[in-house]
Each structure stands twice: as C-alpha cells, then as structure tokens.
Amino acid sequence: MTNTEQKPLSAFETFKQGISLLFALQNKSGRKRLMDLAETNPMPVVFSGVSAMIVFFLICFVTSQVVLKLVA
C-alpha cells in the first residue's frame, strides 16, 4: 500500500498508537503505518503524543495521590 491508498487512522487508533509508542510496545508494521501517514499529515502523531502524555501524567498524579493518602 502506498500513502494514498491507506485510510487515515481513527481517533481510537491514533490514541492506541500513542500509548503503544509511549511504552515501546508497538510492532514494526504499526510503527511504519503511523510514520507513513505522518509524512502526509503530522497531526495524528501530534495528537497521539499529547494525549498519551496527558494520560501518563494523570496516571502518575492519581497514583501518587492514592499512595500519599494511604501513607498519611
């Protein structure tokens, strides 16, 4: 498939790709597809990176608050 034949990633697929990239769980074909689509439209990569980081920081914040409440 070339870039013109690939359908764009849905919002869920974009978010899933961002989480996979964050934790380095992505397979080679998924990473290649995301990077091929990013060459024509970088917004899905930006969106997935920002949304994955927000989720990651929220998980860290909530976990730290729960631990602080349990210790205190």
N, CA, C and O atoms as a Tripos MOL2 file, in Angstrom:
@<TRIPOS>MOLECULE
protein
  288   287    72     0     0
PROTEIN
NO_CHARGES

@<TRIPOS>ATOM
      1 N           0.8250   -1.1950    0.0000 N.3       1 MET1
      2 CA          0.0000    0.0000    0.0000 C.3       1 MET1
      3 C           0.8640    1.2510    0.0000 C.2       1 MET1
      4 O           1.8710    1.3360    0.7020 O.2       1 MET1
      5 N           0.4620    2.1770   -0.7700 N.am      2 THR2
      6 CA          1.1580    3.4590   -0.7300 C.3       2 THR2
      7 C           0.4130    4.3990    0.1980 C.2       2 THR2
      8 O          -0.6610    4.0740    0.7020 O.2       2 THR2
      9 N           0.9940    5.5620    0.4160 N.am      3 ASN3
     10 CA          0.3820    6.5350    1.3240 C.3       3 ASN3
     11 C          -1.0080    6.9520    0.8630 C.2       3 ASN3
     12 O          -1.8890    7.1970    1.6880 O.2       3 ASN3
     13 N          -1.2100    7.0330   -0.4450 N.am      4 THR4
     14 CA         -2.5010    7.4880   -0.9430 C.3       4 THR4
     15 C          -3.5720    6.4150   -0.7860 C.2       4 THR4
     16 O          -4.7580    6.7420   -0.7400 O.2       4 THR4
     17 N          -3.1860    5.1360   -0.7030 N.am      5 GLU5
     18 CA         -4.1400    4.0530   -0.5770 C.3       5 GLU5
     19 C          -4.5150    3.7790    0.8770 C.2       5 GLU5
     20 O          -5.5250    3.1180    1.1180 O.2       5 GLU5
     21 N          -3.7590    4.2500    1.8410 N.am      6 GLN6
     22 CA         -4.0400    3.9680    3.2350 C.3       6 GLN6
     23 C          -5.1300    4.8830    3.7550 C.2       6 GLN6
     24 O          -5.1510    6.0810    3.4710 O.2       6 GLN6
     25 N          -6.0420    4.2920    4.5270 N.am      7 LYS7
     26 CA         -7.0710    5.1240    5.1350 C.3       7 LYS7
     27 C          -6.4880    5.8020    6.3720 C.2       7 LYS7
     28 O          -5.5810    5.2570    7.0010 O.2       7 LYS7
     29 N          -6.9880    6.9690    6.7250 N.am      8 PRO8
     30 CA         -6.4640    7.6670    7.9010 C.3       8 PRO8
     31 C          -6.8150    6.9130    9.1740 C.2       8 PRO8
     32 O          -7.7910    6.1650    9.2190 O.2       8 PRO8
     33 N          -6.0090    7.1200   10.2010 N.am      9 LEU9
     34 CA         -6.2470    6.4810   11.4870 C.3       9 LEU9
     35 C          -7.4520    7.1220   12.1630 C.2       9 LEU9
     36 O          -7.6480    8.3350   12.0890 O.2       9 LEU9
     37 N          -8.2560    6.2950   12.8200 N.am     10 SER10
     38 CA         -9.3700    6.8330   13.5980 C.3      10 SER10
     39 C          -8.8090    7.4290   14.8890 C.2      10 SER10
     40 O          -7.6320    7.2540   15.2050 O.2      10 SER10
     41 N          -9.6600    8.1310   15.6240 N.am     11 ALA11
     42 CA         -9.2120    8.7450   16.8770 C.3      11 ALA11
     43 C          -8.7410    7.6800   17.8590 C.2      11 ALA11
     44 O          -7.7330    7.8680   18.5390 O.2      11 ALA11
     45 N          -9.4620    6.5610   17.9390 N.am     12 PHE12
     46 CA         -9.0610    5.4920   18.8480 C.3      12 PHE12
     47 C          -7.7430    4.8610   18.4210 C.2      12 PHE12
     48 O          -6.8790    4.5920   19.2560 O.2      12 PHE12
     49 N          -7.5890    4.6230   17.1200 N.am     13 GLU13
     50 CA         -6.3360    4.0510   16.6250 C.3      13 GLU13
     51 C          -5.1590    4.9900   16.8870 C.2      13 GLU13
     52 O          -4.0670    4.5410   17.2340 O.2      13 GLU13
     53 N          -5.3810    6.2720   16.7240 N.am     14 THR14
     54 CA         -4.3340    7.2540   16.9840 C.3      14 THR14
     55 C          -3.9350    7.2410   18.4460 C.2      14 THR14
     56 O          -2.7470    7.2560   18.7690 O.2      14 THR14
     57 N          -4.9240    7.2140   19.3330 N.am     15 PHE15
     58 CA         -4.6410    7.1690   20.7670 C.3      15 PHE15
     59 C          -3.9130    5.8750   21.1270 C.2      15 PHE15
     60 O          -2.9650    5.8930   21.9120 O.2      15 PHE15
     61 N          -4.3530    4.7560   20.5570 N.am     16 LYS16
     62 CA         -3.7050    3.4640   20.8110 C.3      16 LYS16
     63 C          -2.2520    3.4780   20.3450 C.2      16 LYS16
     64 O          -1.3770    2.9380   21.0210 O.2      16 LYS16
     65 N          -1.9950    4.0880   19.2000 N.am     17 GLN17
     66 CA         -0.6320    4.1970   18.6820 C.3      17 GLN17
     67 C           0.2410    5.0280   19.6250 C.2      17 GLN17
     68 O           1.3960    4.6870   19.8780 O.2      17 GLN17
     69 N          -0.3260    6.1250   20.1420 N.am     18 GLY18
     70 CA          0.4240    6.9720   21.0670 C.3      18 GLY18
     71 C           0.7840    6.2390   22.3550 C.2      18 GLY18
     72 O           1.9150    6.3420   22.8310 O.2      18 GLY18
     73 N          -0.1600    5.5060   22.9150 N.am     19 ILE19
     74 CA          0.1110    4.7280   24.1290 C.3      19 ILE19
     75 C           1.1540    3.6500   23.8390 C.2      19 ILE19
     76 O           2.0560    3.4180   24.6450 O.2      19 ILE19
     77 N           1.0260    2.9990   22.6920 N.am     20 SER20
     78 CA          1.9970    1.9640   22.3250 C.3      20 SER20
     79 C           3.3950    2.5490   22.1670 C.2      20 SER20
     80 O           4.3780    1.9490   22.6030 O.2      20 SER20
     81 N           3.4830    3.7190   21.5460 N.am     21 LEU21
     82 CA          4.7880    4.3640   21.3880 C.3      21 LEU21
     83 C           5.3560    4.8020   22.7340 C.2      21 LEU21
     84 O           6.5640    4.7250   22.9560 O.2      21 LEU21
     85 N           4.4890    5.2590   23.6270 N.am     22 LEU22
     86 CA          4.9320    5.7170   24.9400 C.3      22 LEU22
     87 C           5.6000    4.5900   25.7220 C.2      22 LEU22
     88 O           6.6260    4.8020   26.3680 O.2      22 LEU22
     89 N           5.0270    3.4100   25.6630 N.am     23 PHE23
     90 CA          5.5570    2.2770   26.4110 C.3      23 PHE23
     91 C           6.3860    1.3310   25.5560 C.2      23 PHE23
     92 O           6.7290    0.2380   26.0050 O.2      23 PHE23
     93 N           6.7110    1.7300   24.3370 N.am     24 ALA24
     94 CA          7.5470    0.9550   23.4120 C.3      24 ALA24
     95 C           6.9930   -0.4500   23.1880 C.2      24 ALA24
     96 O           7.7400   -1.4290   23.1850 O.2      24 ALA24
     97 N           5.6730   -0.5390   23.0010 N.am     25 LEU25
     98 CA          5.0180   -1.8270   22.7810 C.3      25 LEU25
     99 C           4.5640   -2.0150   21.3460 C.2      25 LEU25
    100 O           3.8990   -3.0020   21.0320 O.2      25 LEU25
    101 N           4.9080   -1.0970   20.4840 N.am     26 GLN26
    102 CA          4.3890   -1.1200   19.1330 C.3      26 GLN26
    103 C           5.1940   -2.0560   18.2500 C.2      26 GLN26
    104 O           6.4210   -2.1100   18.3320 O.2      26 GLN26
    105 N           4.4810   -2.7950   17.3980 N.am     27 ASN27
    106 CA          5.1730   -3.6670   16.4630 C.3      27 ASN27
    107 C           5.6710   -2.8530   15.2640 C.2      27 ASN27
    108 O           5.3080   -1.6890   15.0890 O.2      27 ASN27
    109 N           6.4860   -3.4760   14.4670 N.am     28 LYS28
    110 CA          7.1260   -2.7740   13.3530 C.3      28 LYS28
    111 C           6.1140   -2.2960   12.3110 C.2      28 LYS28
    112 O           6.2460   -1.1900   11.7860 O.2      28 LYS28
    113 N           5.1120   -3.1120   12.0100 N.am     29 SER29
    114 CA          4.1460   -2.7140   10.9820 C.3      29 SER29
    115 C           3.2770   -1.5420   11.4490 C.2      29 SER29
    116 O           2.9620   -0.6570   10.6530 O.2      29 SER29
    117 N           2.8870   -1.5250   12.7290 N.am     30 GLY30
    118 CA          2.1050   -0.4120   13.2580 C.3      30 GLY30
    119 C           2.8910    0.8800   13.2660 C.2      30 GLY30
    120 O           2.3630    1.9390   12.9260 O.2      30 GLY30
    121 N           4.1530    0.7970   13.6530 N.am     31 ARG31
    122 CA          5.0130    1.9870   13.6660 C.3      31 ARG31
    123 C           5.2290    2.5060   12.2520 C.2      31 ARG31
    124 O           5.2050    3.7140   12.0170 O.2      31 ARG31
    125 N           5.4410    1.5900   11.3100 N.am     32 LYS32
    126 CA          5.6510    2.0050    9.9230 C.3      32 LYS32
    127 C           4.3980    2.6750    9.3620 C.2      32 LYS32
    128 O           4.4960    3.6820    8.6610 O.2      32 LYS32
    129 N           3.2290    2.1280    9.6640 N.am     33 ARG33
    130 CA          1.9790    2.7230    9.1720 C.3      33 ARG33
    131 C           1.7880    4.1220    9.7340 C.2      33 ARG33
    132 O           1.4210    5.0430    9.0040 O.2      33 ARG33
    133 N           2.0360    4.2850   11.0280 N.am     34 LEU34
    134 CA          1.8780    5.6070   11.6420 C.3      34 LEU34
    135 C           2.8600    6.6080   11.0470 C.2      34 LEU34
    136 O           2.4920    7.7510   10.7750 O.2      34 LEU34
    137 N           4.0980    6.1910   10.8440 N.am     35 MET35
    138 CA          5.0960    7.1120   10.2940 C.3      35 MET35
    139 C           4.8100    7.4270    8.8260 C.2      35 MET35
    140 O           5.0510    8.5480    8.3780 O.2      35 MET35
    141 N           4.3000    6.4540    8.0740 N.am     36 ASP36
    142 CA          3.9290    6.7290    6.6780 C.3      36 ASP36
    143 C           2.8010    7.7450    6.6090 C.2      36 ASP36
    144 O           2.8340    8.6580    5.7830 O.2      36 ASP36
    145 N           1.8010    7.5930    7.4730 N.am     37 LEU37
    146 CA          0.6950    8.5430    7.4880 C.3      37 LEU37
    147 C           1.1390    9.9000    8.0210 C.2      37 LEU37
    148 O           0.5910   10.9290    7.6260 O.2      37 LEU37
    149 N           2.1220    9.9130    8.9130 N.am     38 ALA38
    150 CA          2.6020   11.1700    9.4870 C.3      38 ALA38
    151 C           3.3410   12.0150    8.4580 C.2      38 ALA38
    152 O           3.4130   13.2370    8.5930 O.2      38 ALA38
    153 N           3.8850   11.3760    7.4360 N.am     39 GLU39
    154 CA          4.5780   12.1440    6.4010 C.3      39 GLU39
    155 C           3.6170   13.0390    5.6310 C.2      39 GLU39
    156 O           3.9810   14.1350    5.2050 O.2      39 GLU39
    157 N           2.3890   12.5660    5.4570 N.am     40 THR40
    158 CA          1.4170   13.3700    4.7260 C.3      40 THR40
    159 C           0.6260   14.2940    5.6420 C.2      40 THR40
    160 O           0.2490   15.3940    5.2380 O.2      40 THR40
    161 N           0.3670   13.8500    6.8900 N.am     41 ASN41
    162 CA         -0.4020   14.6590    7.8390 C.3      41 ASN41
    163 C           0.1460   14.4040    9.2470 C.2      41 ASN41
    164 O          -0.1680   13.3700    9.8360 O.2      41 ASN41
    165 N           0.9450   15.3040    9.7970 N.am     42 PRO42
    166 CA          1.5650   15.0630   11.1060 C.3      42 PRO42
    167 C           0.6200   15.2310   12.2950 C.2      42 PRO42
    168 O           1.0020   14.9020   13.4170 O.2      42 PRO42
    169 N          -0.5830   15.7260   12.0900 N.am     43 MET43
    170 CA         -1.4950   15.9580   13.2130 C.3      43 MET43
    171 C          -1.8370   14.6960   14.0040 C.2      43 MET43
    172 O          -1.9270   14.7840   15.2290 O.2      43 MET43
    173 N          -2.0360   13.5240   13.3850 N.am     44 PRO44
    174 CA         -2.3020   12.3290   14.1990 C.3      44 PRO44
    175 C          -1.1550   11.9970   15.1500 C.2      44 PRO44
    176 O          -1.3910   11.5450   16.2700 O.2      44 PRO44
    177 N           0.0760   12.2150   14.7150 N.am     45 VAL45
    178 CA          1.2250   11.9330   15.5760 C.3      45 VAL45
    179 C           1.2720   12.9300   16.7330 C.2      45 VAL45
    180 O           1.5430   12.5480   17.8720 O.2      45 VAL45
    181 N           1.0120   14.1890   16.4470 N.am     46 VAL46
    182 CA          0.9880   15.2140   17.4960 C.3      46 VAL46
    183 C          -0.1290   14.9080   18.4810 C.2      46 VAL46
    184 O           0.0770   14.9480   19.6940 O.2      46 VAL46
    185 N          -1.3080   14.6020   17.9610 N.am     47 PHE47
    186 CA         -2.4470   14.2830   18.8200 C.3      47 PHE47
    187 C          -2.1650   13.0620   19.6870 C.2      47 PHE47
    188 O          -2.4500   13.0720   20.8850 O.2      47 PHE47
    189 N          -1.6100   12.0180   19.0950 N.am     48 SER48
    190 CA         -1.3450   10.8020   19.8720 C.3      48 SER48
    191 C          -0.2800   11.0420   20.9290 C.2      48 SER48
    192 O          -0.3860   10.5150   22.0370 O.2      48 SER48
    193 N           0.7290   11.8160   20.6170 N.am     49 GLY49
    194 CA          1.7660   12.1060   21.5990 C.3      49 GLY49
    195 C           1.2480   12.9310   22.7560 C.2      49 GLY49
    196 O           1.5420   12.6330   23.9140 O.2      49 GLY49
    197 N           0.4830   13.9600   22.4590 N.am     50 VAL50
    198 CA         -0.0560   14.8240   23.5160 C.3      50 VAL50
    199 C          -1.0570   14.0590   24.3720 C.2      50 VAL50
    200 O          -1.0180   14.1430   25.6000 O.2      50 VAL50
    201 N          -1.9480   13.3160   23.7340 N.am     51 SER51
    202 CA         -2.9470   12.5800   24.5080 C.3      51 SER51
    203 C          -2.3070   11.4720   25.3480 C.2      51 SER51
    204 O          -2.7330   11.2370   26.4790 O.2      51 SER51
    205 N          -1.3070   10.7980   24.8210 N.am     52 ALA52
    206 CA         -0.6250    9.7530   25.5880 C.3      52 ALA52
    207 C           0.1050   10.3490   26.7880 C.2      52 ALA52
    208 O           0.1030    9.7610   27.8690 O.2      52 ALA52
    209 N           0.7190   11.4910   26.6100 N.am     53 MET53
    210 CA          1.4180   12.1250   27.7320 C.3      53 MET53
    211 C           0.4420   12.6060   28.7970 C.2      53 MET53
    212 O           0.7300   12.5090   29.9900 O.2      53 MET53
    213 N          -0.7010   13.1200   28.3810 N.am     54 ILE54
    214 CA         -1.7150   13.5440   29.3520 C.3      54 ILE54
    215 C          -2.1840   12.3480   30.1760 C.2      54 ILE54
    216 O          -2.2830   12.4380   31.4000 O.2      54 ILE54
    217 N          -2.4720   11.2390   29.5150 N.am     55 VAL55
    218 CA         -2.9010   10.0400   30.2330 C.3      55 VAL55
    219 C          -1.7970    9.5550   31.1600 C.2      55 VAL55
    220 O          -2.0740    9.1860   32.3010 O.2      55 VAL55
    221 N          -0.5640    9.5480   30.7000 N.am     56 PHE56
    222 CA          0.5550    9.0960   31.5180 C.3      56 PHE56
    223 C           0.7140    9.9650   32.7700 C.2      56 PHE56
    224 O           0.8710    9.4390   33.8720 O.2      56 PHE56
    225 N           0.6730   11.2840   32.6040 N.am     57 PHE57
    226 CA          0.8210   12.1720   33.7570 C.3      57 PHE57
    227 C          -0.3690   12.0760   34.7020 C.2      57 PHE57
    228 O          -0.2000   12.1770   35.9170 O.2      57 PHE57
    229 N          -1.5630   11.8840   34.1660 N.am     58 LEU58
    230 CA         -2.7240   11.6990   35.0290 C.3      58 LEU58
    231 C          -2.6090   10.4220   35.8610 C.2      58 LEU58
    232 O          -2.9390   10.4170   37.0470 O.2      58 LEU58
    233 N          -2.1460    9.3520   35.2440 N.am     59 ILE59
    234 CA         -1.9460    8.1040   35.9820 C.3      59 ILE59
    235 C          -0.9010    8.2970   37.0770 C.2      59 ILE59
    236 O          -1.0880    7.8390   38.2050 O.2      59 ILE59
    237 N           0.1930    8.9730   36.7470 N.am     60 CYS60
    238 CA          1.2320    9.2380   37.7560 C.3      60 CYS60
    239 C           0.6900   10.0930   38.8920 C.2      60 CYS60
    240 O           0.9680    9.8130   40.0580 O.2      60 CYS60
    241 N          -0.0770   11.1260   38.5750 N.am     61 PHE61
    242 CA         -0.6180   12.0150   39.5930 C.3      61 PHE61
    243 C          -1.6060   11.2840   40.4970 C.2      61 PHE61
    244 O          -1.5230   11.3790   41.7220 O.2      61 PHE61
    245 N          -2.5420   10.5540   39.8870 N.am     62 VAL62
    246 CA         -3.5430    9.8390   40.6810 C.3      62 VAL62
    247 C          -2.8800    8.7800   41.5580 C.2      62 VAL62
    248 O          -3.2470    8.6280   42.7240 O.2      62 VAL62
    249 N          -1.9240    8.0580   41.0220 N.am     63 THR63
    250 CA         -1.2220    7.0420   41.8010 C.3      63 THR63
    251 C          -0.4770    7.6670   42.9620 C.2      63 THR63
    252 O          -0.5120    7.1250   44.0670 O.2      63 THR63
    253 N           0.1870    8.7710   42.7550 N.am     64 SER64
    254 CA          0.9040    9.4200   43.8460 C.3      64 SER64
    255 C          -0.0490    9.9400   44.9090 C.2      64 SER64
    256 O           0.2610    9.8700   46.0980 O.2      64 SER64
    257 N          -1.2040   10.4610   44.5050 N.am     65 GLN65
    258 CA         -2.1820   10.9420   45.4810 C.3      65 GLN65
    259 C          -2.7500    9.7900   46.3050 C.2      65 GLN65
    260 O          -2.9580    9.9340   47.5090 O.2      65 GLN65
    261 N          -3.0030    8.6540   45.6670 N.am     66 VAL66
    262 CA         -3.5120    7.4850   46.3860 C.3      66 VAL66
    263 C          -2.4810    6.9880   47.3860 C.2      66 VAL66
    264 O          -2.8300    6.6610   48.5200 O.2      66 VAL66
    265 N          -1.2350    6.9280   46.9900 N.am     67 VAL67
    266 CA         -0.1710    6.4890   47.8960 C.3      67 VAL67
    267 C          -0.0220    7.4590   49.0600 C.2      67 VAL67
    268 O           0.1370    7.0240   50.2010 O.2      67 VAL67
    269 N          -0.0690    8.7520   48.8030 N.am     68 LEU68
    270 CA          0.0360    9.7460   49.8820 C.3      68 LEU68
    271 C          -1.1400    9.6260   50.8560 C.2      68 LEU68
    272 O          -0.9490    9.7790   52.0620 O.2      68 LEU68
    273 N          -2.3330    9.3610   50.3660 N.am     69 LYS69
    274 CA         -3.4960    9.1940   51.2510 C.3      69 LYS69
    275 C          -3.3690    7.9250   52.0780 C.2      69 LYS69
    276 O          -3.7820    7.9070   53.2380 O.2      69 LYS69
    277 N          -2.8110    6.8700   51.5130 N.am     70 LEU70
    278 CA         -2.6500    5.6280   52.2560 C.3      70 LEU70
    279 C          -1.5620    5.7270   53.3140 C.2      70 LEU70
    280 O          -1.6730    5.1090   54.3730 O.2      70 LEU70
    281 N          -0.5200    6.4880   53.0460 N.am     71 VAL71
    282 CA          0.5900    6.6420   53.9940 C.3      71 VAL71
    283 C           0.2070    7.5700   55.1370 C.2      71 VAL71
    284 O           0.5640    7.3050   56.2850 O.2      71 VAL71
    285 N          -0.5030    8.6380   54.8550 N.am     72 ALA72
    286 CA         -0.8310    9.6360   55.8630 C.3      72 ALA72
    287 C          -1.9450    9.2260   56.7680 C.2      72 ALA72
    288 O          -2.3210    9.9800   57.6650 O.2      72 ALA72
@<TRIPOS>BOND
     1     1     2 1
     2     2     3 1
     3     3     4 2
     4     3     5 am
     5     5     6 1
     6     6     7 1
     7     7     8 2
     8     7     9 am
     9     9    10 1
    10    10    11 1
    11    11    12 2
    12    11    13 am
    13    13    14 1
    14    14    15 1
    15    15    16 2
    16    15    17 am
    17    17    18 1
    18    18    19 1
    19    19    20 2
    20    19    21 am
    21    21    22 1
    22    22    23 1
    23    23    24 2
    24    23    25 am
    25    25    26 1
    26    26    27 1
    27    27    28 2
    28    27    29 am
    29    29    30 1
    30    30    31 1
    31    31    32 2
    32    31    33 am
    33    33    34 1
    34    34    35 1
    35    35    36 2
    36    35    37 am
    37    37    38 1
    38    38    39 1
    39    39    40 2
    40    39    41 am
    41    41    42 1
    42    42    43 1
    43    43    44 2
    44    43    45 am
    45    45    46 1
    46    46    47 1
    47    47    48 2
    48    47    49 am
    49    49    50 1
    50    50    51 1
    51    51    52 2
    52    51    53 am
    53    53    54 1
    54    54    55 1
    55    55    56 2
    56    55    57 am
    57    57    58 1
    58    58    59 1
    59    59    60 2
    60    59    61 am
    61    61    62 1
    62    62    63 1
    63    63    64 2
    64    63    65 am
    65    65    66 1
    66    66    67 1
    67    67    68 2
    68    67    69 am
    69    69    70 1
    70    70    71 1
    71    71    72 2
    72    71    73 am
    73    73    74 1
    74    74    75 1
    75    75    76 2
    76    75    77 am
    77    77    78 1
    78    78    79 1
    79    79    80 2
    80    79    81 am
    81    81    82 1
    82    82    83 1
    83    83    84 2
    84    83    85 am
    85    85    86 1
    86    86    87 1
    87    87    88 2
    88    87    89 am
    89    89    90 1
    90    90    91 1
    91    91    92 2
    92    91    93 am
    93    93    94 1
    94    94    95 1
    95    95    96 2
    96    95    97 am
    97    97    98 1
    98    98    99 1
    99    99   100 2
   100    99   101 am
   101   101   102 1
   102   102   103 1
   103   103   104 2
   104   103   105 am
   105   105   106 1
   106   106   107 1
   107   107   108 2
   108   107   109 am
   109   109   110 1
   110   110   111 1
   111   111   112 2
   112   111   113 am
   113   113   114 1
   114   114   115 1
   115   115   116 2
   116   115   117 am
   117   117   118 1
   118   118   119 1
   119   119   120 2
   120   119   121 am
   121   121   122 1
   122   122   123 1
   123   123   124 2
   124   123   125 am
   125   125   126 1
   126   126   127 1
   127   127   128 2
   128   127   129 am
   129   129   130 1
   130   130   131 1
   131   131   132 2
   132   131   133 am
   133   133   134 1
   134   134   135 1
   135   135   136 2
   136   135   137 am
   137   137   138 1
   138   138   139 1
   139   139   140 2
   140   139   141 am
   141   141   142 1
   142   142   143 1
   143   143   144 2
   144   143   145 am
   145   145   146 1
   146   146   147 1
   147   147   148 2
   148   147   149 am
   149   149   150 1
   150   150   151 1
   151   151   152 2
   152   151   153 am
   153   153   154 1
   154   154   155 1
   155   155   156 2
   156   155   157 am
   157   157   158 1
   158   158   159 1
   159   159   160 2
   160   159   161 am
   161   161   162 1
   162   162   163 1
   163   163   164 2
   164   163   165 am
   165   165   166 1
   166   166   167 1
   167   167   168 2
   168   167   169 am
   169   169   170 1
   170   170   171 1
   171   171   172 2
   172   171   173 am
   173   173   174 1
   174   174   175 1
   175   175   176 2
   176   175   177 am
   177   177   178 1
   178   178   179 1
   179   179   180 2
   180   179   181 am
   181   181   182 1
   182   182   183 1
   183   183   184 2
   184   183   185 am
   185   185   186 1
   186   186   187 1
   187   187   188 2
   188   187   189 am
   189   189   190 1
   190   190   191 1
   191   191   192 2
   192   191   193 am
   193   193   194 1
   194   194   195 1
   195   195   196 2
   196   195   197 am
   197   197   198 1
   198   198   199 1
   199   199   200 2
   200   199   201 am
   201   201   202 1
   202   202   203 1
   203   203   204 2
   204   203   205 am
   205   205   206 1
   206   206   207 1
   207   207   208 2
   208   207   209 am
   209   209   210 1
   210   210   211 1
   211   211   212 2
   212   211   213 am
   213   213   214 1
   214   214   215 1
   215   215   216 2
   216   215   217 am
   217   217   218 1
   218   218   219 1
   219   219   220 2
   220   219   221 am
   221   221   222 1
   222   222   223 1
   223   223   224 2
   224   223   225 am
   225   225   226 1
   226   226   227 1
   227   227   228 2
   228   227   229 am
   229   229   230 1
   230   230   231 1
   231   231   232 2
   232   231   233 am
   233   233   234 1
   234   234   235 1
   235   235   236 2
   236   235   237 am
   237   237   238 1
   238   238   239 1
   239   239   240 2
   240   239   241 am
   241   241   242 1
   242   242   243 1
   243   243   244 2
   244   243   245 am
   245   245   246 1
   246   246   247 1
   247   247   248 2
   248   247   249 am
   249   249   250 1
   250   250   251 1
   251   251   252 2
   252   251   253 am
   253   253   254 1
   254   254   255 1
   255   255   256 2
   256   255   257 am
   257   257   258 1
   258   258   259 1
   259   259   260 2
   260   259   261 am
   261   261   262 1
   262   262   263 1
   263   263   264 2
   264   263   265 am
   265   265   266 1
   266   266   267 1
   267   267   268 2
   268   267   269 am
   269   269   270 1
   270   270   271 1
   271   271   272 2
   272   271   273 am
   273   273   274 1
   274   274   275 1
   275   275   276 2
   276   275   277 am
   277   277   278 1
   278   278   279 1
   279   279   280 2
   280   279   281 am
   281   281   282 1
   282   282   283 1
   283   283   284 2
   284   283   285 am
   285   285   286 1
   286   286   287 1
   287   287   288 2
@<TRIPOS>SUBSTRUCTURE
     1 MET1         2 RESIDUE 1 A MET
     2 THR2         6 RESIDUE 1 A THR
     3 ASN3        10 RESIDUE 1 A ASN
     4 THR4        14 RESIDUE 1 A THR
     5 GLU5        18 RESIDUE 1 A GLU
     6 GLN6        22 RESIDUE 1 A GLN
     7 LYS7        26 RESIDUE 1 A LYS
     8 PRO8        30 RESIDUE 1 A PRO
     9 LEU9        34 RESIDUE 1 A LEU
    10 SER10       38 RESIDUE 1 A SER
    11 ALA11       42 RESIDUE 1 A ALA
    12 PHE12       46 RESIDUE 1 A PHE
    13 GLU13       50 RESIDUE 1 A GLU
    14 THR14       54 RESIDUE 1 A THR
    15 PHE15       58 RESIDUE 1 A PHE
    16 LYS16       62 RESIDUE 1 A LYS
    17 GLN17       66 RESIDUE 1 A GLN
    18 GLY18       70 RESIDUE 1 A GLY
    19 ILE19       74 RESIDUE 1 A ILE
    20 SER20       78 RESIDUE 1 A SER
    21 LEU21       82 RESIDUE 1 A LEU
    22 LEU22       86 RESIDUE 1 A LEU
    23 PHE23       90 RESIDUE 1 A PHE
    24 ALA24       94 RESIDUE 1 A ALA
    25 LEU25       98 RESIDUE 1 A LEU
    26 GLN26      102 RESIDUE 1 A GLN
    27 ASN27      106 RESIDUE 1 A ASN
    28 LYS28      110 RESIDUE 1 A LYS
    29 SER29      114 RESIDUE 1 A SER
    30 GLY30      118 RESIDUE 1 A GLY
    31 ARG31      122 RESIDUE 1 A ARG
    32 LYS32      126 RESIDUE 1 A LYS
    33 ARG33      130 RESIDUE 1 A ARG
    34 LEU34      134 RESIDUE 1 A LEU
    35 MET35      138 RESIDUE 1 A MET
    36 ASP36      142 RESIDUE 1 A ASP
    37 LEU37      146 RESIDUE 1 A LEU
    38 ALA38      150 RESIDUE 1 A ALA
    39 GLU39      154 RESIDUE 1 A GLU
    40 THR40      158 RESIDUE 1 A THR
    41 ASN41      162 RESIDUE 1 A ASN
    42 PRO42      166 RESIDUE 1 A PRO
    43 MET43      170 RESIDUE 1 A MET
    44 PRO44      174 RESIDUE 1 A PRO
    45 VAL45      178 RESIDUE 1 A VAL
    46 VAL46      182 RESIDUE 1 A VAL
    47 PHE47      186 RESIDUE 1 A PHE
    48 SER48      190 RESIDUE 1 A SER
    49 GLY49      194 RESIDUE 1 A GLY
    50 VAL50      198 RESIDUE 1 A VAL
    51 SER51      202 RESIDUE 1 A SER
    52 ALA52      206 RESIDUE 1 A ALA
    53 MET53      210 RESIDUE 1 A MET
    54 ILE54      214 RESIDUE 1 A ILE
    55 VAL55      218 RESIDUE 1 A VAL
    56 PHE56      222 RESIDUE 1 A PHE
    57 PHE57      226 RESIDUE 1 A PHE
    58 LEU58      230 RESIDUE 1 A LEU
    59 ILE59      234 RESIDUE 1 A ILE
    60 CYS60      238 RESIDUE 1 A CYS
    61 PHE61      242 RESIDUE 1 A PHE
    62 VAL62      246 RESIDUE 1 A VAL
    63 THR63      250 RESIDUE 1 A THR
    64 SER64      254 RESIDUE 1 A SER
    65 GLN65      258 RESIDUE 1 A GLN
    66 VAL66      262 RESIDUE 1 A VAL
    67 VAL67      266 RESIDUE 1 A VAL
    68 LEU68      270 RESIDUE 1 A LEU
    69 LYS69      274 RESIDUE 1 A LYS
    70 LEU70      278 RESIDUE 1 A LEU
    71 VAL71      282 RESIDUE 1 A VAL
    72 ALA72      286 RESIDUE 1 A ALA
